[in-house]
Amino acid sequence: MNNSIRQFSPPVEDFMAADSTRHHNRHYKTLILLVLSMTGGTFLLLWLAQFSPVTPLRGRTSGPAQWTEISVRAEASPDAGGFYHLRIDGDGRLFRSDAWRYQQPHPENPSMIQILLSATRPDGRPLPAQQQTLSRVLAQLGRDHQIASERVTVRAGSTIARGDHLRLASGS
């Protein structure tokens, strides 16, 4: 009885030979399908990007920003939070954000440059290294964008100083 079963079943080698000849170009077909689907997906995303920019910071701008005032915000936390163009850390190092690089306007006041002082004293007053960098940055921005000192606002803790009274907020 074992011999009769053996006669009707083809040898295993025949199955493997038939399988390899039948699917000889399967990997080429899979690769072509993958390339076509990725190309189609790319064109779909490009078409959708016409209606809404994918990344707002790198979207189309209306031209160079016309800045007329500067706002300095001091936070005791070392983490950079909220919107800012420039950040000065506790060591006095200056960092430029993507909003600065791409001249993105401030969401609430498009004519304002926002500077963030992070890792200040607990009362919000800047550290000496921050004061030096801030005075240098304010002088440079004032020259580059013709912003008068009266158009500079510093918020440090509960203290708000404008223009010539900036010494109040800087802790000197």
C-alpha positions in Angstrom: 0.0 0.0 0.0 2.9 2.3 0.7 4.1 1.8 -2.9 0.8 2.9 -4.4 0.8 6.2 -2.5 4.3 6.8 -3.6 3.5 6.2 -7.2 0.8 8.9 -7.3 2.8 11.7 -5.5 5.4 13.5 -7.5 8.9 13.7 -6.1 9.8 16.7 -3.9 12.4 17.9 -6.3 9.8 18.4 -9.1 7.8 20.8 -6.8 10.9 22.9 -6.1 11.8 23.0 -9.8 8.3 24.0 -10.9 8.1 26.7 -8.1 11.4 28.3 -9.1 10.6 28.5 -12.8 7.1 29.9 -12.2 8.3 32.8 -9.9 11.6 33.4 -11.6 11.0 37.2 -12.1 8.9 37.8 -8.9 11.5 40.1 -7.2 11.6 42.3 -10.4 7.9 42.7 -10.3 7.9 43.5 -6.6 10.6 46.1 -7.1 8.8 47.8 -10.0 5.5 47.9 -8.0 7.4 49.5 -5.1 9.0 52.1 -7.3 5.6 53.0 -8.9 3.8 53.2 -5.6 6.5 55.5 -4.1 6.5 57.7 -7.2 2.7 58.0 -7.1 2.8 58.8 -3.4 5.4 61.5 -3.9 3.3 63.1 -6.6 0.2 63.0 -4.4 2.1 64.8 -1.6 3.4 67.4 -3.9 -0.1 68.1 -5.2 -1.4 68.4 -1.7 1.4 70.8 -0.7 0.1 73.3 -3.2 -2.9 73.8 -0.9 -1.1 74.0 2.4 2.6 74.1 3.2 3.9 71.0 4.8 6.2 72.8 7.3 5.0 76.3 8.1 8.4 77.6 9.1 9.8 76.7 5.7 6.7 77.7 3.8 6.5 80.6 1.4 7.1 83.9 3.1 5.8 87.3 2.1 9.3 88.7 1.8 11.8 90.0 4.4 10.3 90.9 7.8 9.9 94.5 8.7 10.8 94.5 12.4 10.2 97.7 14.3 10.4 96.6 18.0 12.2 94.1 20.2 10.7 92.1 23.1 13.0 90.3 25.6 11.4 87.6 27.7 13.3 86.1 30.7 12.6 82.6 32.0 14.2 80.8 35.0 13.8 77.5 33.2 16.7 76.3 31.0 14.2 74.8 28.5 13.4 77.0 25.6 9.6 77.3 25.5 7.2 79.3 23.4 8.0 81.4 20.3 11.3 83.2 20.0 13.7 84.3 17.3 16.9 84.4 19.4 17.7 82.7 22.7 20.5 83.5 25.1 21.3 80.6 27.6 22.7 80.9 31.1 26.3 80.9 29.8 25.6 83.9 27.5 25.6 81.8 24.2 23.3 83.1 21.5 21.1 80.6 19.5 19.2 81.5 16.4 15.9 79.6 15.9 14.3 78.5 12.6 11.9 81.4 13.0 15.0 83.8 12.8 16.6 81.9 9.9 13.4 82.0 7.9 12.3 85.4 9.1 9.0 84.1 10.5 6.9 86.9 12.0 5.8 86.7 15.7 2.3 85.2 15.8 0.9 88.0 17.9 2.9 91.0 16.7 4.5 90.5 13.2 6.8 93.6 13.6 8.4 92.3 16.8 11.7 90.4 17.3 11.3 88.0 20.3 14.5 87.3 22.4 14.3 84.6 25.1 16.7 84.6 28.1 16.7 81.0 29.5 18.1 79.8 32.7 18.0 83.2 34.4 17.9 83.8 38.2 14.8 82.6 39.9 13.4 86.1 40.0 13.8 86.3 36.2 16.8 88.7 36.2 19.6 87.8 33.7 23.0 86.5 34.7 26.1 88.6 34.0 27.0 86.6 30.8 23.5 87.0 29.6 23.6 90.7 30.2 26.7 91.1 28.1 25.4 89.1 25.2 22.0 90.8 25.4 23.5 94.3 25.3 25.6 93.3 22.3 22.6 91.7 20.5 20.3 94.7 21.2 22.9 97.1 19.9 23.4 95.1 16.7 19.7 94.6 16.1 19.1 98.3 16.7 21.7 99.2 14.1 20.6 96.6 11.5 16.9 97.3 11.7 16.9 100.9 12.8 15.0 100.1 16.1 15.2 102.8 18.7 15.8 101.9 22.3 12.3 103.2 23.2 10.9 100.3 21.1 12.7 97.6 23.3 10.7 95.9 26.0 12.2 93.6 28.7 10.0 91.3 30.8 12.0 89.8 33.7 9.8 88.1 36.3 7.2 90.7 37.3 9.3 93.6 36.1 8.6 95.2 32.7 11.0 97.9 31.5 11.0 99.9 28.2 13.6 101.9 26.4 16.1 103.8 28.6 14.9 102.0 31.8 16.4 98.7 30.7 18.8 98.7 33.7 15.8 98.1 35.9 15.2 94.7 34.3 18.8 93.6 33.8 19.6 93.6 37.5 22.3 96.3 37.5 
